[in-house]
Amino acid sequence: MKEIIKLALRNLKEHKSKTIIIACFLIFGVAIVILGNSFLESVNRGLEKDFRANYTGDIAIGKNPDKGVINDIFGVNSTNITTEVPQLPAIPELDKVMEIVDSTEGLKNVTKLISAQILVAYGVEMDLSNLVDRDDLGFDDLPISMLFAGEDDTYWDTFPGVNFVEGTYPAPGTNEIIIDTRVKKAYESLYQRDLHIGDTVLCAGASSSNIIREAKVVGIFNPPNENSAMFQIVYCNPGFARSFADLTYASSFNQDIPESIDLSLNSLDEDDLFASFDDFEVGDSDVFLGSGISDFDSILGDTTLRDELNKTDDGAWHYVLAKAKNPMQTNAIIAELNQKFTEEGLDVFAMDWRKAAYSYSQSVEGIGLVFNILIGILAIVVFIIIMNTMVVSVIERTGEIGTMRAIGAEKKFVRRLFFSETIILTSISSVLGIILASIIMAIFNSLNITITNSIAKMILGGGLLRFSPTAGIIITTIVIAVLGSVISNLYPVSSALRITPLKALNHGGD
């Protein structure tokens, strides 16, 4: 084997031009793969660390979504066409769900969450007409926010990462809010006025119900991670959030209409449907002044049930969030919870942070998919080039191969020789590619490049652009490069093995 390696090294040295060409493709290919995967690894690490610590926890439990819908803690992602803004559903049979959660081992913190979207506005009345002509306004300039409300006695213990600039948490049972510094900045830029602790603002819901409520600002905070991909946030009390989240008794109320009530028009004749003005005397003031109908409210009948159903449901929550004692056991706990939910016939399911933050993780996964497709195309092109180069090399080395066969070299020897050349060249090129990628990553990371645009942050999983290489990425890249090179050499090697001493002599005669 030692003689084969020496001969392989000599052959690589003698065919410098082809060796350099193949090496350059491999070096840059390995460097690109390592750079791309290291960037995606950094994005995934940062996103996971930030969201698990501050927003989703390790496990989120919510209602099973409808067909064509994906729910996460930020809202409804739906492919269904509708005229209304879809709302997150409340957890059904919450008491049974909590019994299962409380009896499950391995959970450290458990809390509940209500989520909605609002616009923070100024004024006595909501008036956005003056914004239509503002060409200078971008999405980041609007104080549109996620509205989060957690369970009073557990939420802040589960997610303690709020960094107050000033103020304090909302008092229970009030319409007090604490706002992200980004919300404050957008508010002040939009309305050209300062926003201070104690000021009253309007909060307008994004749902079709157009809910508007007054709120008092009692705290201003920085995000736990200044480079977070997370959108700007407003925290409030559960009662305040339920109005915007459409968590009323009506949202979970289901009552069949009695069969005795006929709502069709079949039972009415034309005179009932289209009364003529001739049936009334103009002078009869009773008809027009309403004396014939002493109470207009009586038209609606008994509205007690309607009024009750429109009240917010004090026991309704969108999600149960939990942190595991050992994060490595998260998947096992999720599987155990889902099994228990299924056995009890509950219409809920447990998910990991990635599904709970689907609105964010899907963009990162999409980038990863596109990158891997591009890398796959690049790899195919590189290996085709390597194969073609090796085929040309075999043709040029016909005499050499024939001579080796003439002096007694077996096909096995020739095969080992070519594959040894390939493995040596690929290994050295991979090491050089790793070194090149490491230099680029070190320089880039030292620059601490950050982005501030919220849309870009959401797509890239955060504002700090870094590379985080791992041993797994490097080893996998080397293995793929070596295997790819070996596969691309199968055809050239098979061509070399078909060369006989007679063919070599004829080739030399040409």
Secondary structure as the mmCIF struct_conf table of DSSP 4:
data_model
#
loop_
_struct_conf.conf_type_id
_struct_conf.id
_struct_conf.beg_label_comp_id
_struct_conf.beg_label_asym_id
_struct_conf.beg_label_seq_id
_struct_conf.end_label_comp_id
_struct_conf.end_label_asym_id
_struct_conf.end_label_seq_id
HELX_RH_AL_P HELX_RH_AL_P1 LYS A 2 GLU A 14
TURN_TY1_P TURN_TY1_P1 HIS A 15 HIS A 15
HELX_RH_AL_P HELX_RH_AL_P2 LYS A 16 ASN A 54
TURN_TY1_P TURN_TY1_P2 TYR A 55 TYR A 55
BEND BEND1 THR A 56 THR A 56
BEND BEND2 ASP A 58 ASP A 58
STRN STRN1 ILE A 59 LYS A 63
HELX_LH_PP_P HELX_LH_PP_P1 ASN A 64 ASP A 66
TURN_TY1_P TURN_TY1_P3 LYS A 67 GLY A 68
STRN STRN2 VAL A 69 ASP A 72
TURN_TY1_P TURN_TY1_P4 ILE A 73 PHE A 74
STRN STRN3 GLY A 75 SER A 78
BEND BEND3 ASN A 80 ASN A 80
BEND BEND4 THR A 83 GLU A 84
HELX_LH_PP_P HELX_LH_PP_P2 LEU A 88 ILE A 91
TURN_TY1_P TURN_TY1_P5 PRO A 92 GLU A 93
HELX_RH_AL_P HELX_RH_AL_P3 LEU A 94 ASP A 102
TURN_TY1_P TURN_TY1_P6 SER A 103 SER A 103
TURN_TY1_P TURN_TY1_P7 GLU A 105 GLY A 106
STRN STRN4 LEU A 107 ALA A 121
BEND BEND5 GLY A 123 GLU A 125
HELX_RH_3T_P HELX_RH_3T_P1 SER A 129 LEU A 131
TURN_TY1_P TURN_TY1_P8 VAL A 132 ASP A 133
TURN_TY1_P TURN_TY1_P9 ASP A 135 ASP A 136
HELX_RH_3T_P HELX_RH_3T_P2 PHE A 139 ASP A 141
BEND BEND6 LEU A 142 LEU A 142
STRN STRN5 ILE A 144 GLY A 150
TURN_TY1_P TURN_TY1_P10 ASP A 152 THR A 154
HELX_RH_AL_P HELX_RH_AL_P4 TYR A 155 THR A 158
STRN STRN6 ASN A 163 GLY A 167
HELX_LH_PP_P HELX_LH_PP_P3 TYR A 169 ALA A 171
TURN_TY1_P TURN_TY1_P11 PRO A 172 GLY A 173
BEND BEND7 THR A 174 THR A 174
STRN STRN7 GLU A 176 ASP A 180
HELX_RH_AL_P HELX_RH_AL_P5 THR A 181 TYR A 191
TURN_TY1_P TURN_TY1_P12 GLN A 192 GLN A 192
BEND BEND8 ARG A 193 ARG A 193
TURN_TY1_P TURN_TY1_P13 ILE A 197 GLY A 198
STRN STRN8 THR A 200 GLY A 205
BEND BEND9 ALA A 206 SER A 207
TURN_TY1_P TURN_TY1_P14 SER A 208 SER A 209
STRN STRN9 ILE A 212 ASN A 222
BEND BEND10 PRO A 224 ASN A 225
TURN_TY1_P TURN_TY1_P15 GLU A 226 ASN A 227
BEND BEND11 MET A 230 MET A 230
HELX_LH_PP_P HELX_LH_PP_P4 PHE A 231 GLN A 232
STRN STRN10 ILE A 233 CYS A 236
HELX_RH_AL_P HELX_RH_AL_P6 PRO A 238 PHE A 244
TURN_TY1_P TURN_TY1_P16 ALA A 245 ASP A 246
STRN STRN11 THR A 248 THR A 248
HELX_RH_3T_P HELX_RH_3T_P3 TYR A 249 SER A 252
HELX_LH_PP_P HELX_LH_PP_P5 ASP A 256 PRO A 258
TURN_TY1_P TURN_TY1_P17 GLU A 259 SER A 260
BEND BEND12 SER A 264 LEU A 265
TURN_TY1_P TURN_TY1_P18 ASN A 266 SER A 267
HELX_RH_AL_P HELX_RH_AL_P7 GLU A 270 LEU A 273
BEND BEND13 PHE A 274 PHE A 274
HELX_RH_3T_P HELX_RH_3T_P4 PHE A 277 ASP A 279
BEND BEND14 PHE A 280 PHE A 280
TURN_TY1_P TURN_TY1_P19 VAL A 282 GLY A 283
HELX_RH_AL_P HELX_RH_AL_P8 SER A 285 LEU A 289
TURN_TY1_P TURN_TY1_P20 GLY A 290 GLY A 292
BEND BEND15 ILE A 293 SER A 294
HELX_RH_3T_P HELX_RH_3T_P5 PHE A 296 ILE A 299
TURN_TY1_P TURN_TY1_P21 LEU A 300 LEU A 300
HELX_RH_AL_P HELX_RH_AL_P9 THR A 304 LEU A 309
TURN_TY1_P TURN_TY1_P22 ASN A 310 ASN A 310
BEND BEND16 LYS A 311 LYS A 311
STRN STRN12 THR A 312 THR A 312
TURN_TY1_P TURN_TY1_P23 ASP A 314 GLY A 315
BEND BEND17 HIS A 318 HIS A 318
STRN STRN13 TYR A 319 ALA A 324
BEND BEND18 LYS A 325 ASN A 326
HELX_RH_3T_P HELX_RH_3T_P6 PRO A 327 GLN A 329
HELX_RH_AL_P HELX_RH_AL_P10 THR A 330 GLU A 343
TURN_TY1_P TURN_TY1_P24 GLU A 344 GLY A 345
BEND BEND19 ASP A 347 ASP A 347
STRN STRN14 VAL A 348 ASP A 352
HELX_RH_AL_P HELX_RH_AL_P11 TRP A 353 ALA A 356
TURN_TY1_P TURN_TY1_P25 ALA A 357 ALA A 357
HELX_RH_AL_P HELX_RH_AL_P12 TYR A 358 GLU A 396
TURN_TY1_P TURN_TY1_P26 ARG A 397 ARG A 397
HELX_RH_AL_P HELX_RH_AL_P13 THR A 398 ALA A 406
TURN_TY1_P TURN_TY1_P27 ILE A 407 GLY A 408
HELX_RH_AL_P HELX_RH_AL_P14 LYS A 411 LEU A 447
STRN STRN15 THR A 450 THR A 450
HELX_RH_AL_P HELX_RH_AL_P15 SER A 454 LEU A 460
TURN_TY1_P TURN_TY1_P28 GLY A 461 GLY A 461
BEND BEND20 GLY A 462 GLY A 463
STRN STRN16 LEU A 464 LEU A 464
HELX_RH_AL_P HELX_RH_AL_P16 ALA A 471 SER A 488
TURN_TY1_P TURN_TY1_P29 ASN A 489 ASN A 489
HELX_RH_AL_P HELX_RH_AL_P17 LEU A 490 LEU A 497
TURN_TY1_P TURN_TY1_P30 ARG A 498 ARG A 498
HELX_RH_AL_P HELX_RH_AL_P18 PRO A 501 GLY A 509
#
